């Protein structure tokens, strides 16, 4: 990347950043189970996911977008949080609010992939 970007002006880099920031995320081809979407919405509300990820789950600053993310990505990251392979903020892996159980993760993933 450095080779490609080394000759770019600051203005060029800003223009490219603005272009990518304006793009809509690709929708996942995964088709969520409607009954799990309902359960996932309830569980996301109970866990307070929107308090960090915003009410539309679009993320902000260092807090990532969850809405419309790819199924496999969300499954893997929630598992990584539970197993301690990746930190979810400063929460320990046993914190089931910040690192949902496998059962909660299943319905949360269906809910989050269904969001736009």
C-alpha positions in Angstrom: 0.0 0.0 0.0 2.9 2.4 0.8 4.2 2.0 -2.8 0.8 3.0 -4.2 0.1 5.8 -1.7 3.6 7.4 -1.5 3.1 9.6 -4.5 -0.3 10.8 -3.5 -1.0 14.3 -2.2 -2.9 14.9 1.0 -5.8 16.1 -1.1 -5.8 12.9 -3.2 -5.9 10.8 0.0 -8.8 12.9 1.4 -10.7 12.6 -1.9 -10.3 8.8 -1.8 -11.3 8.6 1.8 -14.4 10.7 1.2 -15.3 8.5 -1.8 -15.1 5.3 0.3 -16.8 6.8 3.3 -19.8 7.7 1.1 -20.2 4.2 -0.2 -23.1 2.0 1.2 -21.9 -1.3 2.7 -22.6 -4.4 0.6 -25.5 -6.4 1.9 -24.8 -9.9 3.1 -26.3 -12.7 1.0 -27.2 -14.5 4.3 -31.0 -14.9 4.8 -31.8 -14.5 8.5 -34.5 -16.6 10.2 -37.3 -14.2 11.0 -38.1 -15.8 14.3 -34.4 -15.5 15.4 -34.4 -11.8 14.2 -37.2 -11.1 16.7 -35.4 -12.9 19.5 -32.1 -11.2 18.5 -33.7 -7.8 18.7 -35.1 -8.5 22.1 -31.7 -9.8 23.3 -29.8 -6.8 21.8 -32.1 -4.5 23.7 -31.6 -6.4 26.9 -27.8 -6.4 26.5 -27.8 -2.7 25.6 -25.8 -3.2 22.4 -27.1 0.1 21.0 -25.5 2.0 23.9 -22.1 1.7 22.1 -23.0 0.7 18.6 -25.8 3.3 18.2 -29.5 2.7 17.9 -29.2 1.7 14.2 -26.0 -0.4 14.9 -24.1 1.7 12.4 -21.2 2.2 14.9 -19.3 5.4 15.6 -15.6 6.3 15.8 -13.8 3.2 17.1 -17.0 1.3 17.7 -17.7 -0.9 14.6 -20.8 -1.1 12.5 -22.8 -4.2 13.2 -25.8 -3.6 11.0 -25.8 -5.7 7.9 -22.4 -7.3 8.6 -21.7 -10.7 7.1 -22.9 -13.7 9.0 -19.6 -15.5 9.2 -17.8 -12.4 10.4 -20.2 -11.8 13.2 -20.2 -15.4 14.3 -16.4 -15.5 14.4 -16.0 -12.3 16.2 -18.6 -13.1 18.9 -16.9 -16.4 19.4 -13.5 -14.7 19.6 -14.8 -12.4 22.4 -16.2 -15.4 24.3 -12.9 -17.4 24.1 -10.7 -14.4 24.8 -9.0 -14.5 21.4 -10.2 -10.9 20.9 -11.1 -8.3 23.5 -14.5 -6.6 23.4 -13.5 -3.3 25.0 -12.1 -4.1 28.4 -14.5 -6.9 29.2 -13.2 -10.2 30.3 -14.3 -13.3 28.2 -16.7 -14.4 31.0 -18.7 -11.1 30.8 -21.9 -12.4 29.1 -23.2 -8.9 28.6 -20.2 -7.7 26.5 -19.4 -11.3 25.2 -22.8 -13.0 24.6 -23.2 -16.7 25.1 -23.3 -19.0 22.0 -27.1 -19.1 22.2 -27.4 -15.3 22.4 -24.8 -14.9 19.7 -26.9 -17.1 17.3 -30.0 -14.9 17.6 -28.0 -11.6 17.7 -26.3 -12.6 14.4 -29.6 -13.2 12.7 -30.9 -9.8 14.0 -27.8 -7.8 13.1 -27.5 -9.2 9.6 -31.1 -8.2 8.9 -30.4 -4.5 9.8 -29.6 -2.0 7.1 
